[in-house]
Amino acid sequence: MTRTEAGTGTGRRVSEARERLLRTAGQLFYAEGIHTVGVDRLVAESKITNATFYRHFRSKEDLAVAYIGSVDHAVRTQIGSLTAADVPNDGILRGIGASLVEQIRSPGYRGCAFLNAAAEFPDPDHPVHRAVVQHREWFLQTITGLFAEITAAQAEHAGRHFVMLRDGAMSAGYLGDPVPAGETLVRGIDGLLRIHTARGLDEPTAPTPGQASSATTTVSDIECSPPSA
């Protein structure tokens, strides 16, 4: 017989307690920061016992990793629903942008959960930091894959550019006015898609040695990389 929070039963209450704890942690961690919220408060607001907390998570940092995992799962599910709806790739990318705009403009918005967590755990070897990096690697690969299906030319560049647009909009939407931040993101995605689609429609022949192609010049004009030191 599986133990429950009360000690008897089928195990359903333990599952419910874990989900309630994770949901409460997600709300508090996002609104106030992971370091700010202690275990005692998490236990009290989740209406569980300390024993139940440590039955599911060895430490608050383990819970923080699970929190990042839950946000990651939500993003993957959202993008998965777009890809499953037989939407063209440019429509999927615009749909991701529209979802970001909605998030930026929502009440209680406090920036990107992943960037916030990475700022709290700057050590690249920390499990929370690694969880953030793993999500971002997946997101970049997913976005790059969508651009590559439109045209393979410069798909990696387009993917990186999209992620940078996302990061900038999510930060600007929190620190400033979310309305222009969202509008700028939408315009940026539209422009990026126009440029990337044009690459597929008019791919240049290979340039002669020492001669840059017009496509290379266009890509250079929208480069988001910082200047060399």
Buried (B, 14 or more C-beta within 10 A) or exposed (E): EEEBBEEEEEEEBBBEBBEBBBEBBBBBBBEEBBEEBEBEBBBEBBEBEEEBBEBBBEEBBBBBBBBBBBBBEEBBEEBEEBBEEEBEBBBBBBBBBBBBBEBBEEEEBEBBBBBBBBEBBEEEEBBBBBBBEEBBEBBBEBBBEBBBEBBEBBBEBBBBBBBEBBBBBBBBBBEEEBEEBBEBBBEBBBEBBEBBBBBBEEBEEEEEEEEEBEBEEEBEEEEEEEEEE
